[in-house]
Amino acid sequence: MVRFLLGKSLVAVLLSPLFLLTAVASTPVSEPCPSGPNLEPGDPPDEMVVQSIEICGTFAGDPKPLKELIGSKIETGPGDRLDPGTLKKDFRAVWSLGRMDSLRIGLAQGKRGIIVVFEIEERG
């Protein structure tokens, strides 16, 4: 009797509109990274100021929660001097979340400083 009820429940869930929405929501979402003149980590002088932090890449679902989580782990912020040591700590902190297949930190020249780009591929 339990198997029968579970089987019916499973069929009902599979056929329900909620299941279809869930299936659609789990489709990977790709957010393009900013384009512009890219810099190598050793290129900018120490006096360069961080203009902004961008988090982009491929997300397993809604990118907002993961972007907020990543943002909470990053010490580097707008207005800070670009510090390679802090960027290494940021990389380790974000990678330690264990939710990504790949992580890359890139630097791009912005109008008012350096744009620090965290490019990720979330585990699906």
N, C-alpha and C positions, 0 to 999 in steps of 0.2 A: 504494500500500500504506500509506503514512504517513497519507494522508487517511482511509482506511478505519479505521485503528487510532485515530486521533484522534476520528473520529466515534463509534466504539463506546465509547471512554473517556468522551466527553462524555455520551452516553446513559446510561452506567452511573452517572456522577456525578449527573446530573439525577434518576435514579430511586432513588438511594441515600437511606437515612434521614438521613445526615449533611447532605445538601443541604437536606432539609426543615427540619432543626433550624437550619441557617444562615439559611434564609429567614425562619423565625419569629423568630430572634434579632435580625434587622435591622429589625424592626418598631419604629417610634418609641415610646419610653417617656416618659411624661409624669410628672414628679414635681411635685406642687403646692407652691407657695411658701407660707410661713407667712402666715396672715391675722392681722389685728390693726390697731390704729391706725397708719396709715402716716404718715410724716413727710416733709416736703420737705427736700432737702439743706441748706438754709439755716436750718431750724427749730431743731435742737438747739444749745444753747450749747456752747462749746469744752470745758467740763468734763465733758461726757457721755462715759461709758465704753462701749466695745464689749462687749456681753454675749456675742455669738456671731456666726459667719459662716455663712450658709446658701447653698447652691448648688442651684438648682432650675430647672425648666423642661422643655423637650422635648429628649430625647436620641435620637440615631440608633440606638443599641443599648444595651448595658450602660452605665449611667451612671457606674459606679464608677471606671474608668480616667480618664475626662475630669474627673470631680470631683476626683480626686487631683492631676491635672496642674494644674488651675485653682488648687487649694489651694496648690500649691507656688509659684505665681506671685504670690500675694497677700501683701503686706507687713502689712496691717492684721490684727490678731489680737485675741482675747478679752483683756480687761484693758487694752487700749490706749485712749488718749484718741481720740475721733473727730476725724480730721484730714482736711478736704476735699482738701488737697494730696496726701496719701497715697492717698486714694480715687481721685483722678484717675490717679495712677501705676498703681494696681491695675487700673483700667479699661483703660489702654493696654496693660499687660502681658498681661492676659487676652485682649483683642481681637487682639493681635499673634500669638496662636497660630494664627489663620486658620481656626479650626474652627467658627465660629459664623455664622449668618445674622443673629442679633440678640443684643445684650447690653444689659442694663439693671441699674443698681445702685439698689436701693431701701433705704429705712430704715424700720424698724418699732420701735415702743416695746416693749421686753421688760420682764420683772419686775425685772431688775437692771441695765438699761441699754439700749443700742441694739442691735438685731439688724440686721446689714448683710446684705442679700439680693442675691446675684448671680443674676439671672434670665436664662437663656440659651435659645437655640434652636439646637441643633447642626445643622450642615450635614449633609444626608442623603446 
